[in-house]
Amino acid sequence: MSIRFLLAAGAALLLAAGASAQSAAPLVVGVTVGPHAQIGEVAQRVAERDGLAVKLVEFSDFIQPNAALDAGEVDVNIYQHRPFLEAQNRARGYRLAPVAGAVVQQMGVYSRRHASLQDLPVGAKVAIPNDPTNGARALLVLQAAGLIQLKPGVTVEASPFDIAENPRKIKIIEIEAAQLAHSLADVDAAAVNSAYAIPAGLSPAKDALALESADAPFAVVVIAAREDRRDDPRIARFVKAYQSDEVKDFVAKQFPGAYTTSW
């Protein structure tokens, strides 16, 4: 038996062992604290019952989950809509891609001072997320509610500079998304993503003075992966576990009027 044959055989065994180890390694899933973590725990149980080990890693903001995904610290993450993912790819040079739909979460406008948006005074302070994508999302919700009018043709890239009509002279205050629910004591109203509204005790169905349409481009959360890892068979197995009847039933019972499923 030649040395060349032994070396080739050894290399083949090492590759096979590496592939086997990767397939046996837990799939690391990044989620934001709150509803996405709770839903992730159910998907984790379903996946592990089917033989796929899953490790959940929780994040408290919207920036770190994609940084961790790009760095390979997590295999997939679940918290963002497609426009935010695409904006992050452009801004930070990531190569991340959606692999499946997760839940539908609508942005709402909330207030602890006023019973309706019609009660907002002239010069009211309205807080929106300070990241460009979700800031645009909030402005579109405010426009749909009749509070402002954006320049013609401006949609998912809207900024406060694109406000063409503002009859109540509303003052737009930009705040980190995770802090918006806590800002309600200091502003007249705030546009809050459901992922942060629900942990703060706000019900999109009952408390929102205006609610984003469920078919808006920002409403569907995606399961995202790195482009060079999206074909990892463990991801397909996890997606199947996530998009299961057990997860659908949990979302319906745990978050009625707040979240629906995209499948």
C-alpha positions as YAML, in Angstrom:
chain: A
units: angstrom
residues:
- id: 1
  name: MET
  ca: [0.00, 0.00, 0.00]
- id: 2
  name: SER
  ca: [1.52, 3.31, -1.09]
- id: 3
  name: ILE
  ca: [2.15, 6.27, 1.16]
- id: 4
  name: ARG
  ca: [0.17, 8.44, -1.30]
- id: 5
  name: PHE
  ca: [-2.86, 6.16, -0.86]
- id: 6
  name: LEU
  ca: [-2.57, 6.28, 2.92]
- id: 7
  name: LEU
  ca: [-2.35, 10.08, 2.88]
- id: 8
  name: ALA
  ca: [-5.38, 10.34, 0.60]
- id: 9
  name: ALA
  ca: [-7.36, 7.94, 2.77]
- id: 10
  name: GLY
  ca: [-6.39, 9.85, 5.90]
- id: 11
  name: ALA
  ca: [-7.44, 13.15, 4.35]
- id: 12
  name: ALA
  ca: [-10.78, 11.66, 3.35]
- id: 13
  name: LEU
  ca: [-11.37, 10.42, 6.89]
- id: 14
  name: LEU
  ca: [-10.54, 13.84, 8.32]
- id: 15
  name: LEU
  ca: [-12.98, 15.53, 5.94]
- id: 16
  name: ALA
  ca: [-15.68, 13.02, 6.78]
- id: 17
  name: ALA
  ca: [-15.05, 13.49, 10.49]
- id: 18
  name: GLY
  ca: [-15.21, 17.26, 10.08]
- id: 19
  name: ALA
  ca: [-18.48, 17.08, 8.19]
- id: 20
  name: SER
  ca: [-19.90, 14.68, 10.77]
- id: 21
  name: ALA
  ca: [-18.85, 16.96, 13.62]
- id: 22
  name: GLN
  ca: [-20.46, 19.96, 11.92]
- id: 23
  name: SER
  ca: [-23.72, 18.10, 11.40]
- id: 24
  name: ALA
  ca: [-23.68, 17.00, 15.05]
- id: 25
  name: ALA
  ca: [-22.83, 20.45, 16.41]
- id: 26
  name: PRO
  ca: [-25.71, 22.43, 17.90]
- id: 27
  name: LEU
  ca: [-27.27, 25.00, 15.61]
- id: 28
  name: VAL
  ca: [-26.73, 28.38, 17.28]
- id: 29
  name: VAL
  ca: [-29.76, 30.63, 16.90]
- id: 30
  name: GLY
  ca: [-29.67, 34.34, 17.73]
- id: 31
  name: VAL
  ca: [-32.91, 35.94, 18.95]
- id: 32
  name: THR
  ca: [-33.85, 39.20, 20.60]
- id: 33
  name: VAL
  ca: [-35.10, 39.08, 24.18]
- id: 34
  name: GLY
  ca: [-38.86, 38.82, 24.61]
- id: 35
  name: PRO
  ca: [-41.27, 37.20, 22.15]
- id: 36
  name: HIS
  ca: [-38.63, 36.00, 19.68]
- id: 37
  name: ALA
  ca: [-36.76, 34.25, 22.48]
- id: 38
  name: GLN
  ca: [-39.98, 32.66, 23.75]
- id: 39
  name: ILE
  ca: [-40.96, 31.46, 20.28]
- id: 40
  name: GLY
  ca: [-37.39, 30.26, 19.75]
- id: 41
  name: GLU
  ca: [-37.62, 28.11, 22.86]
- id: 42
  name: VAL
  ca: [-40.64, 26.29, 21.43]
- id: 43
  name: ALA
  ca: [-38.90, 25.77, 18.09]
- id: 44
  name: GLN
  ca: [-35.86, 24.53, 20.02]
- id: 45
  name: ARG
  ca: [-37.94, 21.87, 21.77]
- id: 46
  name: VAL
  ca: [-39.49, 20.73, 18.49]
- id: 47
  name: ALA
  ca: [-36.08, 20.57, 16.79]
- id: 48
  name: GLU
  ca: [-34.44, 18.67, 19.64]
- id: 49
  name: ARG
  ca: [-37.30, 16.18, 19.73]
- id: 50
  name: ASP
  ca: [-36.49, 15.53, 16.07]
- id: 51
  name: GLY
  ca: [-32.79, 15.05, 16.81]
- id: 52
  name: LEU
  ca: [-31.40, 18.54, 16.10]
- id: 53
  name: ALA
  ca: [-29.53, 20.21, 18.97]
- id: 54
  name: VAL
  ca: [-30.22, 23.95, 19.16]
- id: 55
  name: LYS
  ca: [-28.55, 26.63, 21.29]
- id: 56
  name: LEU
  ca: [-30.34, 29.96, 21.73]
- id: 57
  name: VAL
  ca: [-28.37, 33.20, 22.20]
- id: 58
  name: GLU
  ca: [-30.34, 36.29, 23.26]
- id: 59
  name: PHE
  ca: [-29.56, 39.87, 22.23]
- id: 60
  name: SER
  ca: [-31.00, 43.10, 23.58]
- id: 61
  name: ASP
  ca: [-30.63, 45.31, 20.49]
- id: 62
  name: PHE
  ca: [-31.03, 45.24, 16.72]
- id: 63
  name: ILE
  ca: [-27.36, 45.59, 15.74]
- id: 64
  name: GLN
  ca: [-25.50, 42.80, 17.51]
- id: 65
  name: PRO
  ca: [-27.52, 39.83, 16.11]
- id: 66
  name: ASN
  ca: [-26.36, 40.57, 12.56]
- id: 67
  name: ALA
  ca: [-22.79, 41.30, 13.67]
- id: 68
  name: ALA
  ca: [-22.75, 37.92, 15.40]
- id: 69
  name: LEU
  ca: [-24.24, 36.21, 12.34]
- id: 70
  name: ASP
  ca: [-21.67, 37.77, 10.03]
- id: 71
  name: ALA
  ca: [-18.86, 36.73, 12.39]
- id: 72
  name: GLY
  ca: [-20.10, 33.13, 12.51]
- id: 73
  name: GLU
  ca: [-20.91, 33.34, 16.22]
- id: 74
  name: VAL
  ca: [-24.50, 32.30, 15.46]
- id: 75
  name: ASP
  ca: [-25.75, 30.20, 12.54]
- id: 76
  name: VAL
  ca: [-29.08, 31.97, 12.03]
- id: 77
  name: ASN
  ca: [-30.93, 34.82, 13.66]
- id: 78
  name: ILE
  ca: [-34.62, 35.64, 14.01]
- id: 79
  name: TYR
  ca: [-35.70, 39.20, 14.73]
- id: 80
  name: GLN
  ca: [-35.63, 41.39, 11.62]
- id: 81
  name: HIS
  ca: [-37.62, 42.14, 8.50]
- id: 82
  name: ARG
  ca: [-36.18, 41.97, 5.00]
- id: 83
  name: PRO
  ca: [-35.73, 45.76, 4.47]
- id: 84
  name: PHE
  ca: [-33.66, 46.01, 7.67]
- id: 85
  name: LEU
  ca: [-31.54, 43.02, 6.61]
- id: 86
  name: GLU
  ca: [-30.91, 44.53, 3.19]
- id: 87
  name: ALA
  ca: [-30.01, 47.89, 4.72]
- id: 88
  name: GLN
  ca: [-27.55, 46.22, 7.08]
- id: 89
  name: ASN
  ca: [-25.94, 44.37, 4.16]
- id: 90
  name: ARG
  ca: [-25.45, 47.65, 2.30]
- id: 91
  name: ALA
  ca: [-24.23, 49.65, 5.28]
- id: 92
  name: ARG
  ca: [-21.91, 47.07, 6.85]
- id: 93
  name: GLY
  ca: [-20.84, 44.90, 3.95]
- id: 94
  name: TYR
  ca: [-22.56, 41.79, 5.29]
- id: 95
  name: ARG
  ca: [-23.60, 38.93, 3.04]
- id: 96
  name: LEU
  ca: [-26.66, 37.77, 4.91]
- id: 97
  name: ALA
  ca: [-29.79, 36.31, 3.35]
- id: 98
  name: PRO
  ca: [-33.31, 35.40, 4.41]
- id: 99
  name: VAL
  ca: [-33.93, 31.64, 4.34]
- id: 100
  name: ALA
  ca: [-37.55, 31.51, 5.54]
- id: 101
  name: GLY
  ca: [-40.38, 33.55, 7.00]
- id: 102
  name: ALA
  ca: [-40.96, 33.61, 10.74]
- id: 103
  name: VAL
  ca: [-43.70, 35.61, 12.44]
- id: 104
  name: VAL
  ca: [-45.62, 38.73, 11.45]
- id: 105
  name: GLN
  ca: [-45.17, 41.62, 13.87]
- id: 106
  name: GLN
  ca: [-46.74, 45.02, 13.34]
- id: 107
  name: MET
  ca: [-45.42, 48.34, 14.55]
- id: 108
  name: GLY
  ca: [-47.87, 50.35, 16.64]
- id: 109
  name: VAL
  ca: [-48.12, 53.94, 17.82]
- id: 110
  name: TYR
  ca: [-48.69, 54.16, 21.58]
- id: 111
  name: SER
  ca: [-49.31, 56.92, 24.09]
- id: 112
  name: ARG
  ca: [-49.68, 57.16, 27.84]
- id: 113
  name: ARG
  ca: [-50.95, 60.74, 27.60]
- id: 114
  name: HIS
  ca: [-53.62, 60.65, 24.89]
- id: 115
  name: ALA
  ca: [-56.52, 58.35, 24.09]
- id: 116
  name: SER
  ca: [-56.29, 58.82, 20.33]
- id: 117
  name: LEU
  ca: [-53.97, 60.34, 17.77]
- id: 118
  name: GLN
  ca: [-56.56, 63.03, 17.16]
- id: 119
  name: ASP
  ca: [-55.86, 64.26, 20.70]
- id: 120
  name: LEU
  ca: [-52.22, 65.01, 19.95]
- id: 121
  name: PRO
  ca: [-51.60, 68.73, 20.47]
- id: 122
  name: VAL
  ca: [-49.84, 71.05, 18.06]
- id: 123
  name: GLY
  ca: [-46.11, 70.53, 18.54]
- id: 124
  name: ALA
  ca: [-46.55, 67.05, 20.02]
- id: 125
  name: LYS
  ca: [-43.39, 65.02, 20.51]
- id: 126
  name: VAL
  ca: [-43.56, 61.67, 18.69]
- id: 127
  name: ALA
  ca: [-40.67, 59.22, 19.08]
- id: 128
  name: ILE
  ca: [-39.56, 56.85, 16.31]
- id: 129
  name: PRO
  ca: [-36.65, 54.37, 16.01]
- id: 130
  name: ASN
  ca: [-33.29, 55.99, 15.31]
- id: 131
  name: ASP
  ca: [-32.12, 53.35, 12.81]
- id: 132
  name: PRO
  ca: [-32.93, 54.44, 9.24]
- id: 133
  name: THR
  ca: [-34.99, 51.40, 8.21]
- id: 134
  name: ASN
  ca: [-37.30, 51.25, 11.21]
- id: 135
  name: GLY
  ca: [-37.42, 55.03, 11.29]
- id: 136
  name: ALA
  ca: [-38.83, 54.94, 7.75]
- id: 137
  name: ARG
  ca: [-41.24, 52.26, 8.85]
- id: 138
  name: ALA
  ca: [-42.52, 54.47, 11.67]
- id: 139
  name: LEU
  ca: [-42.95, 57.44, 9.35]
- id: 140
  name: LEU
  ca: [-45.05, 55.30, 7.00]
- id: 141
  name: VAL
  ca: [-47.25, 54.26, 9.93]
- id: 142
  name: LEU
  ca: [-47.68, 57.93, 10.92]
- id: 143
  name: GLN
  ca: [-48.52, 58.79, 7.33]
- id: 144
  name: ALA
  ca: [-51.11, 56.01, 7.13]
- id: 145
  name: ALA
  ca: [-52.64, 57.38, 10.33]
- id: 146
  name: GLY
  ca: [-53.00, 60.80, 8.70]
- id: 147
  name: LEU
  ca: [-50.57, 62.67, 10.92]
- id: 148
  name: ILE
  ca: [-47.99, 63.54, 8.28]
- id: 149
  name: GLN
  ca: [-47.53, 63.35, 4.53]
- id: 150
  name: LEU
  ca: [-44.25, 62.26, 2.97]
- id: 151
  name: LYS
  ca: [-42.85, 63.49, -0.32]
- id: 152
  name: PRO
  ca: [-44.32, 61.66, -3.35]
- id: 153
  name: GLY
  ca: [-42.65, 58.33, -4.06]
- id: 154
  name: VAL
  ca: [-40.80, 58.13, -0.73]
- id: 155
  name: THR
  ca: [-41.39, 54.81, 1.04]
- id: 156
  name: VAL
  ca: [-38.93, 52.43, 2.71]
- id: 157
  name: GLU
  ca: [-36.07, 54.95, 2.71]
- id: 158
  name: ALA
  ca: [-38.05, 57.81, 4.26]
- id: 159
  name: SER
  ca: [-36.45, 60.08, 6.83]
- id: 160
  name: PRO
  ca: [-37.81, 63.05, 8.82]
- id: 161
  name: PHE
  ca: [-36.37, 65.28, 6.06]
- id: 162
  name: ASP
  ca: [-38.91, 63.71, 3.67]
- id: 163
  name: ILE
  ca: [-41.94, 65.01, 5.59]
- id: 164
  name: ALA
  ca: [-43.77, 67.27, 3.14]
- id: 165
  name: GLU
  ca: [-46.83, 68.08, 5.23]
- id: 166
  name: ASN
  ca: [-47.00, 68.28, 9.01]
- id: 167
  name: PRO
  ca: [-50.17, 70.23, 9.89]
- id: 168
  name: ARG
  ca: [-49.79, 69.66, 13.63]
- id: 169
  name: LYS
  ca: [-46.12, 70.58, 13.60]
- id: 170
  name: ILE
  ca: [-45.25, 67.26, 15.21]
- id: 171
  name: LYS
  ca: [-41.71, 67.07, 16.51]
- id: 172
  name: ILE
  ca: [-40.06, 63.78, 15.53]
- id: 173
  name: ILE
  ca: [-37.73, 62.46, 18.22]
- id: 174
  name: GLU
  ca: [-35.36, 59.65, 17.18]
- id: 175
  name: ILE
  ca: [-34.60, 57.13, 19.93]
- id: 176
  name: GLU
  ca: [-32.99, 53.68, 20.01]
- id: 177
  name: ALA
  ca: [-35.69, 51.13, 19.21]
- id: 178
  name: ALA
  ca: [-35.21, 49.19, 22.44]
- id: 179
  name: GLN
  ca: [-35.87, 52.35, 24.50]
- id: 180
  name: LEU
  ca: [-39.02, 53.56, 22.74]
- id: 181
  name: ALA
  ca: [-41.53, 51.85, 25.04]
- id: 182
  name: HIS
  ca: [-39.73, 53.33, 28.05]
- id: 183
  name: SER
  ca: [-39.83, 56.79, 26.46]
- id: 184
  name: LEU
  ca: [-43.62, 56.99, 26.64]
- id: 185
  name: ALA
  ca: [-43.45, 58.91, 29.90]
- id: 186
  name: ASP
  ca: [-41.48, 61.67, 28.18]
- id: 187
  name: VAL
  ca: [-43.20, 62.00, 24.79]
- id: 188
  name: ASP
  ca: [-46.74, 62.35, 23.52]
- id: 189
  name: ALA
  ca: [-46.56, 59.15, 21.49]
- id: 190
  name: ALA
  ca: [-44.05, 56.62, 20.21]
- id: 191
  name: ALA
  ca: [-43.91, 54.15, 17.33]
- id: 192
  name: VAL
  ca: [-42.82, 50.86, 18.89]
- id: 193
  name: ASN
  ca: [-41.98, 47.52, 17.30]
- id: 194
  name: SER
  ca: [-44.04, 44.67, 18.77]
- id: 195
  name: ALA
  ca: [-40.86, 42.88, 19.85]
- id: 196
  name: TYR
  ca: [-40.35, 45.68, 22.38]
- id: 197
  name: ALA
  ca: [-43.97, 46.68, 22.97]
- id: 198
  name: ILE
  ca: [-45.08, 43.31, 24.31]
- id: 199
  name: PRO
  ca: [-42.35, 42.93, 26.99]
- id: 200
  name: ALA
  ca: [-43.27, 46.46, 28.11]
- id: 201
  name: GLY
  ca: [-46.84, 45.35, 28.73]
- id: 202
  name: LEU
  ca: [-48.33, 46.93, 25.60]
- id: 203
  name: SER
  ca: [-50.85, 45.05, 23.46]
- id: 204
  name: PRO
  ca: [-50.74, 45.95, 19.75]
- id: 205
  name: ALA
  ca: [-54.37, 44.91, 19.33]
- id: 206
  name: LYS
  ca: [-55.70, 46.76, 22.40]
- id: 207
  name: ASP
  ca: [-53.32, 49.63, 23.11]
- id: 208
  name: ALA
  ca: [-52.03, 50.84, 19.75]
- id: 209
  name: LEU
  ca: [-53.57, 54.11, 18.59]
- id: 210
  name: ALA
  ca: [-52.44, 53.20, 15.06]
- id: 211
  name: LEU
  ca: [-51.24, 49.82, 13.83]
- id: 212
  name: GLU
  ca: [-49.16, 48.95, 10.80]
- id: 213
  name: SER
  ca: [-50.85, 46.84, 8.13]
- id: 214
  name: ALA
  ca: [-50.08, 43.13, 8.43]
- id: 215
  name: ASP
  ca: [-49.12, 43.03, 4.73]
- id: 216
  name: ALA
  ca: [-46.66, 45.93, 5.01]
- id: 217
  name: PRO
  ca: [-43.13, 45.13, 3.72]
- id: 218
  name: PHE
  ca: [-41.74, 45.55, 7.24]
- id: 219
  name: ALA
  ca: [-44.18, 43.28, 9.05]
- id: 220
  name: VAL
  ca: [-42.79, 39.82, 8.21]
- id: 221
  name: VAL
  ca: [-39.80, 38.72, 10.29]
- id: 222
  name: VAL
  ca: [-37.32, 36.46, 8.51]
- id: 223
  name: ILE
  ca: [-34.98, 33.69, 9.58]
- id: 224
  name: ALA
  ca: [-31.59, 34.86, 8.27]
- id: 225
  name: ALA
  ca: [-28.27, 33.12, 7.63]
- id: 226
  name: ARG
  ca: [-24.93, 33.91, 6.03]
- id: 227
  name: GLU
  ca: [-25.10, 33.40, 2.28]
- id: 228
  name: ASP
  ca: [-22.21, 30.93, 2.38]
- id: 229
  name: ARG
  ca: [-23.93, 28.85, 5.06]
- id: 230
  name: ARG
  ca: [-27.56, 29.00, 4.03]
- id: 231
  name: ASP
  ca: [-27.39, 25.44, 2.61]
- id: 232
  name: ASP
  ca: [-26.36, 23.95, 5.97]
- id: 233
  name: PRO
  ca: [-28.80, 21.02, 6.34]
- id: 234
  name: ARG
  ca: [-29.24, 21.86, 10.02]
- id: 235
  name: ILE
  ca: [-30.83, 25.18, 9.01]
- id: 236
  name: ALA
  ca: [-33.43, 23.43, 6.86]
- id: 237
  name: ARG
  ca: [-34.23, 21.12, 9.78]
- id: 238
  name: PHE
  ca: [-34.58, 24.08, 12.13]
- id: 239
  name: VAL
  ca: [-36.85, 25.95, 9.70]
- id: 240
  name: LYS
  ca: [-39.10, 22.88, 9.59]
- id: 241
  name: ALA
  ca: [-39.21, 22.85, 13.40]
- id: 242
  name: TYR
  ca: [-39.90, 26.59, 13.55]
- id: 243
  name: GLN
  ca: [-42.65, 26.42, 10.95]
- id: 244
  name: SER
  ca: [-44.42, 23.65, 12.85]
- id: 245
  name: ASP
  ca: [-47.98, 23.42, 14.12]
- id: 246
  name: GLU
  ca: [-46.63, 23.47, 17.67]
- id: 247
  name: VAL
  ca: [-44.99, 26.87, 17.16]
- id: 248
  name: LYS
  ca: [-48.06, 28.19, 15.30]
- id: 249
  name: ASP
  ca: [-50.32, 27.15, 18.18]
- id: 250
  name: PHE
  ca: [-47.97, 28.71, 20.74]
- id: 251
  name: VAL
  ca: [-47.91, 32.04, 18.91]
- id: 252
  name: ALA
  ca: [-51.71, 32.07, 18.63]
- id: 253
  name: LYS
  ca: [-52.22, 31.32, 22.33]
- id: 254
  name: GLN
  ca: [-49.33, 33.32, 23.79]
- id: 255
  name: PHE
  ca: [-49.56, 36.45, 21.62]
- id: 256
  name: PRO
  ca: [-53.18, 36.83, 20.45]
- id: 257
  name: GLY
  ca: [-53.66, 40.05, 18.57]
- id: 258
  name: ALA
  ca: [-49.92, 40.73, 18.66]
- id: 259
  name: TYR
  ca: [-48.22, 38.13, 16.46]
- id: 260
  name: THR
  ca: [-49.32, 35.84, 13.68]
- id: 261
  name: THR
  ca: [-47.29, 33.29, 11.72]
- id: 262
  name: SER
  ca: [-46.14, 33.73, 8.12]
- id: 263
  name: TRP
  ca: [-46.67, 30.11, 7.10]
...
